[in-house]
């Protein structure tokens, strides 16, 4: 594919995504389009000045299992966090852990760190060398094991092979 047609495709996809996002954020208000369309076009023009991101692929057969696991972990984690919030007798030992990550820098690692922050009781706060720095609500829980499981699910979602127990 020629570079020009690649950029044209990126432009059109970005423009469509920006217009859709604007429509969602403004709840389809027709009056907002006088500002939204020019901003979307400017954002889409960035494809001609910014380098393309790394290529990645999604293993589509892994999307449903990942989504189900994410929603289950969100439900269980949310119930646990709310139970701890309303019962002062339950232990709450907040702190930080370093999780040695095997995913290489790029879309899969970024996605992994975002998902950590979306799950109740955990927040990824940084990446240093090959470790994700994570804030947890209870250091007594098996957060390392949960993160290893999540990393494996993200790796499968992105079609990446990692070997549990081998830090990169």
C-alpha positions as CSV (number, residue, x, y, z in Angstrom):
1,X,0.0,0.0,0.0
2,X,1.4,3.4,-1.0
3,X,2.2,5.9,1.8
4,X,-0.3,8.4,0.5
5,X,-3.2,6.0,0.6
6,X,-2.1,4.7,4.0
7,X,-2.2,8.3,5.4
8,X,-5.5,8.9,3.6
9,X,-7.0,5.9,5.3
10,X,-5.6,6.9,8.7
11,X,-7.0,10.4,8.2
12,X,-10.5,9.1,7.4
13,X,-10.5,6.6,10.2
14,X,-9.3,9.3,12.7
15,X,-11.8,11.8,11.4
16,X,-14.6,9.2,11.7
17,X,-13.5,8.4,15.3
18,X,-13.3,12.0,16.3
19,X,-16.7,12.9,14.8
20,X,-18.2,9.9,16.6
21,X,-16.6,10.8,19.9
22,X,-17.8,14.4,19.5
23,X,-21.4,13.2,18.8
24,X,-21.3,11.0,21.9
25,X,-19.9,13.7,24.1
26,X,-22.4,16.3,23.0
27,X,-25.3,13.8,22.9
28,X,-25.8,14.6,19.2
29,X,-26.5,18.3,19.8
30,X,-26.6,19.8,16.2
31,X,-25.5,23.2,17.5
32,X,-22.2,21.8,18.7
33,X,-21.1,20.7,15.2
34,X,-19.9,24.2,14.2
35,X,-17.1,23.8,16.7
36,X,-16.9,20.0,16.5
37,X,-16.3,19.5,12.8
38,X,-13.3,21.9,12.6
39,X,-11.8,20.4,15.7
40,X,-12.3,16.8,14.4
41,X,-10.7,17.8,11.0
42,X,-7.7,19.4,12.8
43,X,-7.3,16.3,15.0
44,X,-7.5,14.1,11.9
45,X,-4.9,16.2,10.1
46,X,-2.4,15.1,12.8
47,X,-1.9,11.8,10.9
48,X,0.1,13.8,8.4
49,X,2.5,15.2,11.1
50,X,2.6,12.4,13.7
51,X,4.3,9.1,13.1
52,X,2.1,6.0,12.9
53,X,1.8,4.0,16.0
54,X,3.1,0.4,16.4
55,X,1.2,-2.2,14.5
56,X,-0.7,-4.7,16.6
57,X,-3.4,-7.2,16.1
58,X,-6.2,-8.4,18.3
59,X,-7.0,-12.1,18.6
60,X,-10.8,-11.6,18.1
61,X,-11.6,-15.0,19.6
62,X,-10.1,-13.7,22.9
63,X,-12.3,-10.5,23.1
64,X,-15.3,-12.2,24.7
65,X,-13.3,-14.3,27.3
66,X,-11.3,-11.1,28.2
67,X,-14.5,-9.0,28.5
68,X,-16.2,-11.6,30.7
69,X,-13.2,-11.9,32.9
70,X,-12.8,-8.1,33.2
71,X,-16.5,-7.7,34.1
72,X,-16.3,-10.5,36.7
73,X,-13.1,-9.1,38.3
74,X,-14.7,-5.7,38.3
75,X,-17.8,-7.0,40.1
76,X,-15.9,-9.1,42.6
77,X,-13.4,-6.3,43.2
78,X,-16.1,-3.6,43.5
79,X,-18.0,-5.7,46.1
80,X,-14.8,-6.3,48.1
81,X,-13.8,-2.6,48.0
82,X,-17.3,-1.5,49.1
83,X,-17.4,-4.1,51.8
84,X,-14.1,-2.8,53.2
85,X,-15.3,0.8,53.0
86,X,-18.4,0.1,55.1
87,X,-16.8,-2.3,57.6
88,X,-13.9,-0.8,59.6
89,X,-13.1,-4.3,61.0
90,X,-12.0,-5.6,57.6
91,X,-8.2,-5.2,56.9
92,X,-7.1,-2.4,54.7
93,X,-3.3,-2.2,54.2
94,X,-2.7,0.1,51.3
95,X,0.7,0.2,49.7
96,X,2.7,-0.2,46.5
97,X,4.1,-3.2,44.8
98,X,6.3,-3.6,41.7
99,X,5.0,-6.2,39.2
100,X,7.7,-7.5,36.8
101,X,5.9,-7.3,33.5
102,X,6.8,-9.5,30.5
103,X,4.8,-7.5,27.9
104,X,7.1,-5.3,25.8
105,X,6.5,-1.5,25.5
106,X,3.7,-0.9,23.1
107,X,-0.1,-1.2,22.8
108,X,-0.4,-4.4,24.8
109,X,1.5,-3.0,27.8
110,X,-0.4,0.3,27.7
111,X,-3.7,-1.6,27.6
112,X,-2.5,-3.8,30.5
113,X,-1.7,-0.7,32.6
114,X,-5.0,0.9,31.8
115,X,-6.9,-2.2,32.8
116,X,-5.0,-2.4,36.1
117,X,-6.3,1.1,36.9
118,X,-9.9,0.3,35.9
119,X,-10.1,-2.7,38.3
120,X,-11.2,-1.8,41.8
121,X,-8.5,-1.7,44.4
122,X,-5.6,-1.3,42.0
123,X,-4.0,1.7,40.2
124,X,-1.0,1.5,38.0
125,X,1.1,4.5,38.8
126,X,4.2,4.1,36.6
127,X,6.6,1.9,34.6
128,X,10.2,1.6,35.5
129,X,12.4,-0.7,33.4
130,X,10.4,-3.9,33.3
131,X,8.2,-3.3,36.4
132,X,4.8,-1.8,36.7
133,X,4.5,0.2,39.9
134,X,1.0,-0.5,41.3
135,X,-0.9,1.0,44.3
136,X,-3.1,-1.6,46.0
137,X,-5.7,-1.3,48.8
138,X,-4.6,-4.4,50.6
139,X,-1.0,-5.7,50.5
140,X,-2.3,-8.9,52.1
141,X,-4.1,-10.0,48.9
142,X,-2.4,-12.0,46.1
143,X,-2.1,-9.0,43.8
144,X,1.0,-10.5,42.0
145,X,-1.0,-13.6,41.1
146,X,-4.0,-11.5,39.9
147,X,-1.7,-9.3,37.8
148,X,0.0,-12.3,36.3
149,X,-3.4,-13.7,35.3
150,X,-4.4,-10.4,33.9
151,X,-1.1,-10.1,32.0
152,X,-1.7,-13.5,30.5
153,X,-5.2,-12.6,29.4
154,X,-3.9,-9.3,27.8
155,X,-1.1,-11.3,26.0
156,X,-3.7,-13.7,24.6
157,X,-5.9,-10.8,23.5
158,X,-3.0,-9.3,21.6
159,X,-1.8,-12.7,20.3
160,X,1.4,-12.5,22.2
161,X,3.2,-15.4,23.9
162,X,4.6,-14.9,27.3
163,X,5.9,-17.5,29.8
164,X,4.7,-17.1,33.4
165,X,7.5,-16.9,35.9
166,X,10.1,-15.4,33.5
167,X,10.5,-11.7,34.0
168,X,11.9,-9.9,30.9
